[in-house]
Amino acid sequence: MSVKIIVGAQWGDEGKGKIVDLLSENVDIVARYQGGANAGHTVVVDGKTYVLHLIPSGILHPNVVCVIGNGVVLDPQAFLDEVALLESFNIKVRGRVFISHNAHLIMPYHKLIDTLKEQGAEKIGTTGRGIGPAYIDKFARVGIKIVDLLHRDVLVKKIRSNIEDKNQILSKIYHSSEINVDEIVDKYLQYDKQLDEFIKDTSLYLNQELKAGKKALAEGAQGAMLDVDFGTYPYVTSSNPTSGGACTGLGVPPTAVDSIIGVAKAYTTRVGNGPFPTEQQNEIGERLRSIGGEYGATTGRPRRCGWLDLFSLKYSGMVNGIEEIALTKLDVLDDFNEIKVCVGYKYSGKPLKSFPLDLCTIEDIEPVYETLPGWKTKISKAKKFEELPQNCRSYIEFIEKYLGIPLSIISVGAMRDQTIVR
């Protein structure tokens, strides 16, 4: 059995879309294992830019089957809009995309509560897509699964019960208008008809295909440092983007996994609130944002930017079991005279031995930097590692030595062919 897991090794937005698209050429199946339409994976092919939120990035390869696993929370309208968008580009979707019957649905009340909560004093910085509230219902055992769409009586009963509870929250806590039950029931019964051809027992399908010798790529959304268990809690996502989430999010055994690739930018970004030790709220940060086009693919929000944080990246490598790294957006650093890299944290003047997960500590740490010379040369046309300037090669080698993990893929531009594979 052959499953390769692709994880974001930082705070998301690492460029996973391009790397998944690149690696999809040599696999049969690409499967998304967690998150929802809050993800935005951008792929540029032949000058066209595709931004995918739910359908895996492998869809741009005509022979690849795409799976949306049980660990994903699915917004039906967002999915159908994405299908229509891809079909407008003459990309075949039907018969190639399957949704787990066990995945949970995002309901209108999830998005409404998400938005209202973000308007309060304690902001996490969510996308407002209803992801967190949908996962809350899942673990509170009141969530609505896609399979529930097949049973009208059960569906109506669940929706009515949930909306009765949610209307209490909306009216008494948020002082918002209540939701019309009948409108939502009617809408989701219509979704049942539209989604029916995509629904499958994807765990059974994946295990059968893997046993038959097919190769699969498991695609995570967001990044390891946003993991609900291993990230900078509470400023995290509501699922497990780390590699362990792939097995529970797809229903495949750990014994099926044969390699794990981490995707990391040559610098660091973060969207939303939460600690960011190497953030540069200055001209450096502005330059990184401007050159790198650092605006959210889902929300359009400007990303916070800073130097590469190797201390957190090493932690990410440990919890994910990362065996090789795909380094993206290296070309963004082309014009910098010098480049700083965080190689440690200090807290109360003392060096930390491990990445801190308590908020009080991480919000008050001092990053320790090494300064490396820039290369001041455009690298976007380089096809081989040896064609990169010496200072650029030294930067890569410094990262590899610190992490003890090889950088097997180096992206020097947005296009497919602007990639060095070592």
C-alpha positions as CSV (number, residue, x, y, z in Angstrom):
1,M,0.0,0.0,0.0
2,S,1.4,3.4,-1.0
3,V,0.2,6.7,0.6
4,K,2.3,9.8,0.5
5,I,1.2,12.5,2.9
6,I,1.7,16.2,2.1
7,V,1.5,18.5,5.1
8,G,1.9,22.2,5.6
9,A,4.8,22.5,8.0
10,Q,4.2,26.1,9.1
11,W,1.0,28.2,9.7
12,G,-0.6,27.4,6.4
13,D,-0.3,29.1,3.0
14,E,3.0,27.3,2.3
15,G,2.2,26.6,-1.3
16,K,0.8,23.1,-0.9
17,G,-1.4,23.5,-4.0
18,K,1.6,23.7,-6.4
19,I,3.4,20.8,-4.7
20,V,0.4,18.5,-4.7
21,D,-0.2,19.4,-8.4
22,L,3.4,18.6,-9.1
23,L,3.4,15.3,-7.3
24,S,0.0,14.3,-8.7
25,E,1.6,13.5,-12.0
26,N,2.9,10.2,-10.5
27,V,-0.1,9.1,-8.5
28,D,-3.6,7.7,-9.1
29,I,-5.5,9.3,-6.3
30,V,-5.3,12.6,-4.4
31,A,-7.3,12.6,-1.2
32,R,-8.1,15.6,1.1
33,Y,-8.2,14.6,4.7
34,Q,-9.4,17.6,6.9
35,G,-10.5,21.2,7.0
36,G,-13.1,22.7,4.7
37,A,-13.6,25.6,2.3
38,N,-11.4,27.8,4.6
39,A,-8.5,26.3,2.6
40,G,-7.2,28.0,-0.5
41,H,-4.8,26.0,-2.7
42,T,-3.5,28.0,-5.7
43,V,-2.1,26.2,-8.8
44,V,-0.8,28.0,-11.9
45,V,-0.9,26.0,-15.1
46,D,-0.2,27.3,-18.6
47,G,-0.7,30.9,-17.3
48,K,-4.1,30.1,-15.8
49,T,-4.6,30.4,-12.0
50,Y,-6.8,27.9,-10.2
51,V,-7.8,28.5,-6.6
52,L,-9.2,25.3,-5.1
53,H,-11.0,25.2,-1.7
54,L,-12.4,21.7,-1.4
55,I,-11.5,19.6,-4.4
56,P,-7.9,18.3,-4.2
57,S,-5.3,20.0,-6.4
58,G,-4.8,16.8,-8.3
59,I,-7.9,17.5,-10.3
60,L,-5.8,19.3,-12.9
61,H,-4.3,16.0,-14.0
62,P,-6.9,14.2,-16.1
63,N,-6.0,10.7,-15.0
64,V,-6.2,11.4,-11.2
65,V,-9.2,10.5,-9.1
66,C,-9.9,13.0,-6.3
67,V,-11.4,12.1,-2.9
68,I,-12.8,14.4,-0.2
69,G,-12.5,12.4,3.0
70,N,-14.6,11.9,6.1
71,G,-12.4,14.3,8.0
72,V,-13.5,17.2,5.9
73,V,-16.5,19.4,6.7
74,L,-18.2,20.1,3.5
75,D,-20.1,23.2,2.4
76,P,-22.4,21.9,-0.3
77,Q,-22.7,25.2,-2.1
78,A,-19.0,25.9,-2.0
79,F,-18.4,22.4,-3.5
80,L,-21.0,22.8,-6.3
81,D,-19.6,26.3,-7.1
82,E,-16.1,24.8,-7.4
83,V,-17.4,22.0,-9.7
84,A,-19.0,24.6,-11.9
85,L,-15.8,26.7,-12.0
86,L,-13.7,23.7,-13.0
87,E,-16.2,22.7,-15.7
88,S,-16.1,26.2,-17.1
89,F,-12.4,25.6,-17.7
90,N,-13.4,22.3,-19.5
91,I,-11.9,20.2,-16.7
92,K,-13.8,16.9,-16.2
93,V,-15.0,16.6,-12.7
94,R,-17.9,14.1,-12.7
95,G,-16.8,10.5,-12.3
96,R,-13.4,11.7,-11.0
97,V,-14.4,13.3,-7.6
98,F,-15.8,11.4,-4.7
99,I,-17.1,12.7,-1.4
100,S,-17.1,10.5,1.7
101,H,-20.6,9.6,2.8
102,N,-19.2,10.0,6.3
103,A,-18.1,13.6,6.0
104,H,-20.0,16.2,8.0
105,L,-22.0,19.0,6.4
106,I,-21.6,22.7,7.1
107,M,-25.0,24.2,7.7
108,P,-26.0,27.9,7.4
109,Y,-26.2,28.3,11.1
110,H,-22.5,27.2,11.4
111,K,-21.5,30.1,9.2
112,L,-23.7,32.6,11.0
113,I,-22.5,31.6,14.4
114,D,-18.8,31.7,13.2
115,T,-19.3,35.3,11.9
116,L,-21.1,36.5,15.0
117,K,-18.5,35.0,17.3
118,E,-15.7,36.7,15.5
119,Q,-17.4,40.0,16.1
120,G,-16.9,39.6,19.8
121,A,-14.0,40.6,22.0
122,E,-12.1,37.2,21.7
123,K,-11.2,37.0,18.0
124,I,-9.4,34.0,16.6
125,G,-9.3,35.3,13.1
126,T,-11.3,32.6,11.4
127,T,-12.4,32.8,7.8
128,G,-16.1,32.8,8.8
129,R,-16.8,29.7,6.7
130,G,-18.4,27.8,9.6
131,I,-15.6,25.4,10.0
132,G,-15.2,25.5,13.8
133,P,-18.9,25.4,14.6
134,A,-19.3,22.4,12.2
135,Y,-16.5,20.5,14.0
136,I,-18.0,21.5,17.4
137,D,-21.3,19.8,16.3
138,K,-19.4,16.8,15.0
139,F,-17.7,16.2,18.4
140,A,-20.9,17.1,20.3
141,R,-22.5,14.2,18.3
142,V,-25.2,16.4,16.8
143,G,-23.5,16.9,13.4
144,I,-25.3,16.1,10.2
145,K,-23.4,13.8,7.9
146,I,-23.7,13.5,4.1
147,V,-25.2,10.0,4.5
148,D,-28.1,11.7,6.5
149,L,-29.2,13.3,3.2
150,L,-30.3,9.8,2.1
151,H,-32.8,9.5,4.9
152,R,-35.3,12.4,4.7
153,D,-37.1,11.7,8.0
154,V,-33.8,11.5,9.9
155,L,-32.5,14.6,8.2
156,V,-35.5,16.7,8.9
157,K,-35.5,15.6,12.6
158,K,-31.8,16.4,13.0
159,I,-32.1,19.8,11.3
160,R,-35.1,20.8,13.4
161,S,-33.5,19.7,16.6
162,N,-30.3,21.5,15.8
163,I,-31.9,24.7,14.7
164,E,-34.1,24.8,17.9
165,D,-30.8,24.8,19.9
166,K,-29.0,27.2,17.6
167,N,-31.9,29.7,17.6
168,Q,-31.6,29.9,21.4
169,I,-27.9,30.7,21.0
170,L,-28.6,33.3,18.2
171,S,-31.4,35.1,20.0
172,K,-30.2,35.0,23.6
173,I,-26.4,35.2,23.2
174,Y,-25.9,37.1,20.0
175,H,-29.2,38.9,19.9
176,S,-29.6,37.9,16.2
177,S,-32.7,36.9,14.3
178,E,-33.6,33.2,14.3
179,I,-33.2,30.8,11.4
180,N,-36.1,29.5,9.3
181,V,-36.2,25.7,9.6
182,D,-38.2,24.9,6.5
183,E,-36.0,26.9,4.2
184,I,-32.9,25.0,5.3
185,V,-34.6,21.6,5.1
186,D,-35.8,22.4,1.5
187,K,-32.3,23.6,0.5
188,Y,-30.5,20.6,1.8
189,L,-32.9,18.1,0.3
190,Q,-32.0,19.8,-3.0
191,Y,-28.4,19.4,-2.3
192,D,-29.0,15.7,-1.8
193,K,-30.0,15.4,-5.5
194,Q,-27.1,17.5,-6.7
195,L,-24.5,15.7,-4.6
196,D,-25.7,12.2,-5.1
197,E,-23.4,11.2,-8.0
198,F,-20.3,12.3,-6.0
199,I,-21.1,10.3,-2.8
200,K,-19.1,7.2,-2.0
201,D,-17.8,5.0,0.8
202,T,-14.4,6.5,0.3
203,S,-12.6,4.6,3.0
204,L,-13.6,1.3,1.4
205,Y,-12.7,2.7,-2.1
206,L,-9.3,3.9,-0.9
207,N,-8.4,0.7,0.8
208,Q,-9.5,-1.4,-2.2
209,E,-7.5,0.7,-4.6
210,L,-4.4,0.8,-2.5
211,K,-4.5,-3.0,-2.1
212,A,-4.8,-3.2,-5.9
213,G,-1.5,-1.3,-6.2
214,K,-2.7,2.2,-6.8
215,K,-0.7,5.2,-5.4
216,A,-2.3,7.9,-3.4
217,L,-1.4,11.4,-2.2
218,A,-3.0,12.6,1.1
219,E,-3.4,16.3,1.0
220,G,-3.8,18.4,4.2
221,A,-5.2,21.9,4.5
222,Q,-3.8,24.7,6.7
223,G,-0.5,23.9,8.5
224,A,0.9,21.9,11.4
225,M,1.3,25.0,13.6
226,L,-2.5,25.4,13.3
227,D,-3.2,21.9,14.5
228,V,-5.8,21.9,17.3
229,D,-3.6,19.7,19.4
230,F,0.0,20.6,18.4
231,G,-0.4,24.2,17.2
232,T,-0.5,27.6,19.0
233,Y,-3.8,26.9,20.7
234,P,-6.3,28.6,20.9
235,Y,-5.3,30.4,17.7
236,V,-5.5,27.2,15.6
237,T,-7.9,25.5,13.2
238,S,-10.5,23.0,14.4
239,S,-9.0,19.8,13.0
240,N,-5.7,18.0,12.7
241,P,-3.6,19.1,9.6
242,T,-0.6,17.1,11.0
243,S,0.2,13.8,9.3
244,G,-1.7,11.8,11.9
245,G,-4.9,13.4,10.7
246,A,-4.5,11.7,7.3
247,C,-5.4,8.2,8.6
248,T,-8.4,9.3,10.7
249,G,-9.5,11.7,8.0
250,L,-9.5,9.2,5.2
251,G,-10.0,5.8,6.9
252,V,-6.7,4.3,5.8
253,P,-4.3,2.5,8.2
254,P,-0.9,4.0,9.3
255,T,0.7,0.9,7.7
256,A,-0.4,2.3,4.3
257,V,1.8,5.4,4.7
258,D,5.2,5.2,3.1
259,S,6.4,8.8,3.1
260,I,5.7,12.2,4.5
261,I,6.6,15.5,2.8
262,G,6.4,18.8,4.5
263,V,5.8,22.0,2.6
264,A,7.5,25.2,3.9
265,K,8.0,28.7,2.6
266,A,11.5,30.2,2.4
267,Y,10.1,32.7,4.9
268,T,7.1,32.6,7.3
269,T,3.5,33.9,7.1
270,R,0.5,33.7,9.2
271,V,-3.2,34.7,8.7
272,G,-5.4,35.7,11.6
273,N,-4.6,36.3,15.2
274,G,-2.1,34.4,17.4
275,P,1.6,34.3,18.2
276,F,4.1,34.8,15.4
277,P,7.7,35.0,16.9
278,T,9.5,36.1,13.7
279,E,6.8,38.5,12.4
280,Q,8.3,41.7,10.9
281,Q,5.8,44.6,11.4
282,N,8.1,46.9,9.4
283,E,9.5,47.5,6.0
284,I,10.8,43.9,5.8
285,G,7.4,42.5,6.4
286,E,5.8,44.8,3.8
287,R,8.4,43.8,1.2
288,L,7.8,40.1,1.8
289,R,4.0,40.7,1.5
290,S,4.3,42.8,-1.7
291,I,6.8,40.6,-3.5
292,G,5.3,37.3,-2.4
293,G,1.7,38.5,-3.1
294,E,0.8,37.4,0.4
295,Y,-3.0,37.8,0.5
296,G,-5.3,35.0,1.5
297,A,-6.6,32.8,-1.4
298,T,-9.9,32.3,0.4
299,T,-10.4,35.7,2.2
300,G,-8.1,38.1,0.4
301,R,-6.8,39.2,3.8
302,P,-3.2,40.4,3.9
303,R,-0.9,37.8,5.5
304,R,1.4,38.7,8.4
305,C,5.0,38.1,7.2
306,G,8.4,37.4,8.8
307,W,11.7,35.6,8.6
308,L,12.0,31.8,8.3
309,D,11.5,30.2,11.7
310,L,13.6,27.1,11.8
311,F,12.9,26.5,15.5
312,S,9.2,26.0,14.9
313,L,9.9,24.1,11.7
314,K,12.1,21.6,13.5
315,Y,9.2,21.0,15.9
316,S,6.8,20.5,13.0
317,G,9.2,18.0,11.4
318,M,9.2,16.0,14.7
319,V,5.4,15.8,15.2
320,N,4.7,15.1,11.6
321,G,7.6,12.7,10.9
322,I,8.6,14.8,7.9
323,E,11.2,12.9,5.8
324,E,11.7,15.6,3.1
325,I,10.7,19.2,2.5
326,A,9.4,21.1,-0.4
327,L,10.7,24.7,0.0
328,T,8.5,27.2,-1.8
329,K,8.7,30.9,-2.8
330,L,12.5,31.0,-2.6
331,D,12.5,33.6,-5.4
332,V,10.7,36.1,-3.1
333,L,14.0,36.6,-1.3
334,D,15.9,37.4,-4.5
335,D,16.3,41.2,-3.8
336,F,17.3,41.1,-0.1
337,N,20.8,42.1,0.9
338,E,20.8,39.9,3.9
339,I,18.3,37.2,5.2
340,K,17.7,36.4,8.8
341,V,16.8,32.9,10.0
342,C,15.4,32.1,13.5
343,V,17.4,29.3,15.0
344,G,16.1,29.4,18.6
345,Y,13.9,31.0,21.2
346,K,14.7,32.7,24.5
347,Y,12.3,33.1,27.3
348,S,13.2,35.4,30.3
349,G,16.7,35.5,28.8
350,K,17.1,31.7,28.8
351,P,17.2,29.5,25.7
352,L,14.3,27.1,25.2
353,K,15.0,23.5,24.4
354,S,11.7,22.8,22.8
355,F,8.8,24.6,21.1
356,P,6.5,26.1,23.8
357,L,2.8,25.3,23.4
358,D,1.5,27.5,26.3
359,L,0.3,30.8,25.0
360,C,1.9,32.9,27.9
361,T,5.3,31.6,27.0
362,I,5.2,31.8,23.2
363,E,3.7,35.3,23.2
364,D,6.7,36.5,25.3
365,I,9.6,34.7,23.6
366,E,12.6,36.4,21.9
367,P,13.7,34.8,18.6
368,V,17.4,34.1,18.1
369,Y,18.6,34.9,14.6
370,E,21.4,33.9,12.3
371,T,22.1,36.4,9.4
372,L,22.9,35.0,6.0
373,P,24.0,37.0,2.9
374,G,21.4,37.4,0.1
375,W,22.1,36.5,-3.5
376,K,20.7,39.6,-5.2
377,T,20.0,37.6,-8.4
378,K,16.8,36.4,-10.1
379,I,16.5,32.6,-9.7
380,S,13.2,31.9,-11.4
381,K,14.9,30.3,-14.5
382,A,17.1,27.9,-12.6
383,K,16.3,24.3,-13.5
384,K,19.0,22.6,-11.4
385,F,20.4,23.1,-7.9
386,E,23.8,23.9,-9.3
387,E,22.4,26.8,-11.4
388,L,21.4,28.7,-8.2
389,P,23.8,31.4,-6.9
390,Q,26.2,30.3,-4.2
391,N,24.6,32.3,-1.5
392,C,21.2,30.8,-2.4
393,R,22.6,27.3,-2.3
394,S,24.2,28.1,1.1
395,Y,20.8,29.2,2.4
396,I,19.3,25.9,1.4
397,E,22.2,23.9,2.9
398,F,21.9,25.9,6.1
399,I,18.2,24.9,6.4
400,E,19.0,21.3,5.7
401,K,21.8,21.1,8.2
402,Y,19.7,22.7,11.0
403,L,16.7,20.5,10.4
404,G,18.4,17.3,9.5
405,I,15.9,16.9,6.7
406,P,16.7,17.1,3.0
407,L,15.0,19.8,0.8
408,S,14.0,17.6,-2.1
409,I,11.9,20.1,-4.0
410,I,12.7,23.8,-4.4
411,S,10.1,26.1,-6.0
412,V,11.5,29.2,-7.7
413,G,8.3,30.6,-9.1
414,A,4.5,30.0,-9.4
415,M,4.5,28.0,-12.6
416,R,4.8,24.1,-12.7
417,D,8.1,24.2,-14.5
418,Q,9.7,26.7,-12.1
419,T,10.7,23.8,-9.8
420,I,13.9,22.1,-9.0
421,V,13.7,18.5,-8.0
422,R,16.8,17.1,-6.3
